[in-house]
Amino acid sequence: MLGIVNNLGTLVIQKKPWILSLQEKCDMLVVKEKLGMLGIQKNIGMLVKQEKLGILGLQETFGMLGIQKNRGTLVIQEKLGILGLQETFGMLGIQKNRGTLVIQEKLGMLTIQEKFDMLVVQ
């Protein structure tokens, strides 16, 4: 499972046309790096929703996405302007033992596998 600790911040992904938005109560995506999971700490980088040409922008203190591949790579690819979650093996979901999170734009609307109950889709 993704392993987002609730007291550190709950990732809430809303299904909206052309935009991947986070609930306002979650000022940023906080994923605790634990047991090899992807960690985006508050003082390291923020997940910022930016409207630039209708796509989601990532911004961090270093000005670019700088997560090491051996700790899990966060990838955003632009394709037809619709965001979807996809694993590096081409399946929807997230690696359990490495926690690699890949956000890739696909045809259709945002879909997340139901087996990851820590992810909430509204």
PAZAPA-4460 file (N, C-alpha, C; in steps of 0.05 Angstrom, whole numbers, plus 32768, in hexadecimal, padded with zeros to 4 digits):
% residues 122
    n_x    n_y    n_z   ca_x   ca_y   ca_z    c_x    c_y    c_z   seq   type   mol
   8011   7FE8   8000   8000   8000   8000   8011   8019   8000     1      M     A
   8005   802F   7FF9   8015   8047   7FF6   8020   8050   8011     2      L     A
   8011   804D   8026   801C   8053   8041   801E   8071   8047     3      G     A
   8009   8080   8041   8008   809C   8049   7FFE   809D   8065     4      I     A
   800E   80A9   8077   8006   80AB   8093   7FF2   80C2   8095     5      V     A
   7FDB   80BC   80A1   7FC5   80CF   80A1   7FCD   80E9   80B0     6      N     A
   7FDC   80E6   80C6   7FE2   80FE   80D5   7FF7   810F   80C8     7      N     A
   8003   8105   80B3   8017   8115   80A4   800A   8122   808B     8      L     A
   7FF2   811A   8085   7FE5   8126   806E   7FD8   8111   805C     9      G     A
   7FBF   8115   8056   7FB0   8102   8046   7FAF   810B   8029    10      T     A
   7FB7   80FA   8017   7FB6   8101   7FFB   7F9A   80FD   7FF1    11      L     A
   7F8E   8113   7FE8   7F73   8112   7FDE   7F73   811C   7FC1    12      V     A
   7F6D   810A   7FAF   7F6E   8111   7F93   7F51   8114   7F89    13      I     A
   7F4B   812B   7F7E   7F31   8130   7F75   7F30   812D   7F56    14      Q     A
   7F1B   8121   7F4D   7F17   811E   7F30   7F0B   8137   7F25    15      K     A
   7F1A   8147   7F17   7F11   815F   7F0A   7F1C   815F   7EEE    16      K     A
   7F0E   816B   7EDC   7F18   816C   7EC0   7F32   817C   7EBE    17      P     A
   7F46   8170   7EB2   7F5F   817D   7EAB   7F71   8184   7EC3    18      W     A
   7F68   8180   7EDB   7F77   818A   7EF2   7F79   8174   7F07    19      I     A
   7F91   816F   7F12   7F94   815E   7F2A   7F97   8171   7F42    20      L     A
   7F83   8171   7F53   7F83   8184   7F69   7F84   8176   7F84    21      S     A
   7F8F   8184   7F97   7F91   8179   7FB2   7F7F   818A   7FC4    22      L     A
   7F73   817C   7FD8   7F61   818B   7FEA   7F70   81A0   7FF9    23      Q     A
   7F63   81B6   7FFF   7F70   81CC   800C   7F7B   81C6   8027    24      E     A
   7F6F   81B3   8035   7F79   81AC   8050   7F94   819F   804E    25      K     A
   7F9A   8193   8037   7FB5   8188   8033   7FC5   819C   8024    26      C     A
   7FD5   81AD   8032   7FE3   81C2   8025   7FF9   81B8   8013    27      D     A
   8001   819F   8017   8014   8193   8005   8012   8174   8009    28      M     A
   801D   8167   7FF6   801E   814A   7FF7   8035   8141   8009    29      L     A
   802E   8133   801F   8042   812A   8032   8041   810C   8032    30      V     A
   8055   8100   8027   8057   80E3   8028   806F   80DB   8039    31      V     A
   806B   80CE   804F   8081   80C7   8061   8093   80B2   8054    32      K     A
   80AC   80B8   8052   80BF   80A5   8047   80C5   8090   805D    33      E     A
   80BA   8079   805A   80BB   8064   806E   80BA   8049   8060    34      K     A
   80CB   8037   8068   80CB   801D   805B   80CE   801F   803D    35      L     A
   80DE   8032   8034   80E4   8034   8018   80CF   8043   8008    36      G     A
   80BD   8051   8015   80A8   805F   8006   80B2   807A   7FFE    37      M     A
   80A4   8085   7FE9   80AB   809F   7FDF   80A6   80B4   7FF4    38      L     A
   80BA   80C5   7FF9   80B7   80DA   800D   80BA   80F6   8001    39      G     A
   80A6   8106   8004   80A7   8122   7FFD   80A3   8131   8016    40      I     A
   80B9   813A   8022   80B7   8148   803C   80B0   8165   8038    41      Q     A
   80A5   8171   804D   809C   818D   804B   80B3   81A0   8046    42      K     A
   80CA   819B   8052   80E1   81AD   804E   80F1   81A6   8035    43      N     A
   80EA   8191   8027   80F9   818A   800F   80EB   8193   7FF6    44      I     A
   80D2   818D   7FF4   80C4   8195   7FDB   80A6   8195   7FDF    45      G     A
   8099   81A6   7FD0   807C   81A9   7FD2   806F   81A0   7FB8    46      M     A
   8058   8194   7FBA   8049   818E   7FA2   8035   81A5   7F9D    47      L     A
   803B   81B4   7F88   802C   81CC   7F83   801B   81C9   7F6A    48      V     A
   8002   81D0   7F6D   7FF0   81CF   7F56   7FF3   81E9   7F47    49      K     A
   7FFC   81E8   7F2F   7FFF   8200   7F1F   7FF0   81FC   7F05    50      Q     A
   7FE2   8211   7EFD   7FD5   8210   7EE4   7FE6   821D   7ECF    51      E     A
   7FF6   820C   7EC1   8006   8215   7EAB   7FFF   8204   7E93    52      K     A
   7FF3   820F   7E80   7FEB   8201   7E68   7FD9   81E9   7E6F    53      L     A
   7FCB   81EB   7E85   7FB8   81D7   7E8D   7FC4   81BD   7E98    54      G     A
   7FDD   81BE   7EA2   7FE9   81A6   7EAC   7FF2   81AC   7EC9    55      I     A
   7FF7   8196   7ED8   8001   8198   7EF3   801F   819D   7EF4    56      L     A
   8027   81B1   7F03   8043   81B7   7F06   804E   81AF   7F21    57      G     A
   8066   81A4   7F20   8074   819D   7F39   808A   81B1   7F3E    58      L     A
   808C   81BA   7F57   80A0   81CE   7F5D   80AB   81C6   7F79    59      Q     A
   80C5   81C8   7F7B   80D2   81C3   7F95   80E8   81D7   7F9A    60      E     A
   80F3   81D7   7FB0   8106   81EB   7FB8   811E   81EC   7FA5    61      T     A
   8124   81D6   7F98   813B   81D6   7F86   8133   81DE   7F6A    62      F     A
   8119   81E5   7F66   8110   81EF   7F4C   8109   81D9   7F38    63      G     A
   810E   81C0   7F40   8107   81A9   7F2F   8103   8191   7F40    64      M     A
   80F7   817C   7F33   80F2   8164   7F42   810B   8155   7F46    65      L     A
   8114   8152   7F5F   812E   8145   7F65   812C   812F   7F78    66      G     A
   811C   811B   7F73   811A   8104   7F84   812B   80EE   7F78    67      I     A
   813D   80E2   7F88   814E   80CD   7F7E   813F   80B5   7F74    68      Q     A
   8149   80A9   7F5F   813B   8092   7F54   813C   807A   7F67    69      K     A
   8151   8077   7F76   8152   8061   7F88   8140   8064   7FA0    70      N     A
   8134   807C   7FA4   8121   8080   7FB9   8105   8082   7FAF    71      R     A
   8102   8081   7F94   80E7   8083   7F89   80E6   809C   7F78    72      G     A
   80DD   8099   7F60   80DD   80AF   7F4D   80C1   80BA   7F49    73      T     A
   80BE   80D4   7F4B   80A4   80E0   7F46   80A5   80ED   7F2B    74      L     A
   8095   80E2   7F19   8096   80EA   7EFD   807B   80F5   7EF4    75      V     A
   807D   810B   7EE6   8064   8115   7EDA   806A   8118   7EBC    76      I     A
   8059   810B   7EAC   805C   810D   7E90   8043   8119   7E84    77      Q     A
   8047   812A   7E70   8031   8138   7E64   8027   8128   7E4B    78      E     A
   800E   8121   7E4C   8003   8113   7E34   7FE4   8118   7E34    79      K     A
   7FDB   8128   7E22   7FBF   812E   7E1D   7FB1   813B   7E35    80      L     A
   7FC0   8145   7E48   7FB6   8157   7E5C   7FA4   814B   7E72    81      G     A
   7FA4   8130   7E74   7F94   8124   7E89   7FA6   8112   7E9A    82      I     A
   7FA4   8116   7EB5   7FB6   8109   7EC7   7FAC   80ED   7ECF    83      L     A
   7FBD   80DA   7ED1   7FB6   80C0   7EDC   7FCE   80B5   7EEB    84      G     A
   7FC8   80A3   7EFD   7FDE   8097   7F0D   7FE6   807D   7EFF    85      L     A
   7FFF   8079   7EFB   8009   8061   7EEE   8023   8059   7EFB    86      Q     A
   8027   803F   7EFE   803E   8034   7F0A   8054   8030   7EF5    87      E     A
   806D   802E   7EFE   8082   802B   7EEB   8080   8012   7EDA    88      T     A
   8071   7FFE   7EE4   806E   7FE6   7ED5   8056   7FE8   7EC2    89      F     A
   804A   7FFF   7EBF   8034   8003   7EAD   8019   7FFC   7EB8    90      G     A
   8017   7FF7   7ED2   7FFE   7FF0   7EDE   7FF6   8007   7EF1    91      M     A
   7FDC   800A   7EF5   7FD3   801E   7F08   7FDA   8014   7F24    92      L     A
   7FE5   8027   7F34   7FED   8020   7F4F   8008   802B   7F56    93      G     A
   8012   8022   7F6C   802C   802B   7F77   803B   8013   7F81    94      I     A
   8055   8012   7F7C   8065   7FFC   7F86   8064   7FFB   7FA4    95      Q     A
   8061   7FE3   7FAE   805F   7FE0   7FCB   807A   7FE3   7FD9    96      K     A
   808F   7FD6   7FCE   80A8   7FD5   7FDC   80BA   7FED   7FD6    97      N     A
   80B5   7FFB   7FC0   80C6   8012   7FBA   80B7   802C   7FBC    98      R     A
   809D   802B   7FB7   808D   8044   7FBA   8091   8057   7FA3    99      G     A
   8096   804D   7F8C   809A   805F   7F75   807F   806A   7F6C   100      T     A
   807D   8084   7F6B   8064   8090   7F63   8068   809D   7F48   101      L     A
   8059   8094   7F35   805B   809F   7F1A   8040   80AA   7F12   102      V     A
   8040   80C4   7F0D   8027   80D1   7F03   802A   80D5   7EE5   103      I     A
   8019   80C9   7ED7   801A   80CB   7EBA   7FFF   80D2   7EAF   104      Q     A
   7FFF   80E4   7E9B   7FE6   80EC   7E8F   7FDE   80D7   7E7B   105      E     A
   7FC5   80CF   7E7C   7FBB   80BB   7E6A   7FA0   80C4   7E5F   106      K     A
   7F96   80B4   7E4D   7F7B   80B9   7E42   7F67   80B4   7E58   107      L     A
   7F51   80C3   7E57   7F3B   80BF   7E6A   7F3F   80CF   7E83   108      G     A
   7F32   80C7   7E99   7F33   80D6   7EB2   7F46   80C9   7EC6   109      M     A
   7F4A   80D6   7EDC   7F5D   80CC   7EF1   7F52   80B3   7EFD   110      L     A
   7F62   809E   7EFD   7F5A   8084   7F09   7F6F   807A   7F1C   111      T     A
   7F66   806F   7F32   7F78   8064   7F46   7F6D   8049   7F4E   112      I     A
   7F7F   8035   7F50   7F76   801B   7F58   7F6A   801C   7F74   113      Q     A
   7F54   800E   7F78   7F46   800F   7F91   7F54   8001   7FA7   114      E     A
   7F67   7FF0   7FA0   7F75   7FE1   7FB5   7F87   7FF3   7FC6   115      K     A
   7F8D   800A   7FBC   7F9C   801D   7FCC   7F89   802F   7FDB   116      F     A
   7F7F   8025   7FF2   7F6A   8033   8000   7F74   804C   800E   117      D     A
   7F8E   8051   800E   7F98   806A   801A   7F94   8081   8007   118      M     A
   7F90   807B   7FED   7F8A   8090   7FDA   7F6C   8094   7FD8   119      L     A
   7F64   80AC   7FDA   7F47   80B3   7FDA   7F41   80C2   7FC1   120      V     A
   7F2F   80B8   7FB1   7F27   80C6   7F99   7F0B   80D0   7F9D   121      V     A
   7F07   80EA   7F99   7EED   80F6   7F9B   7EE3   80FF   7F80   122      Q     A
***
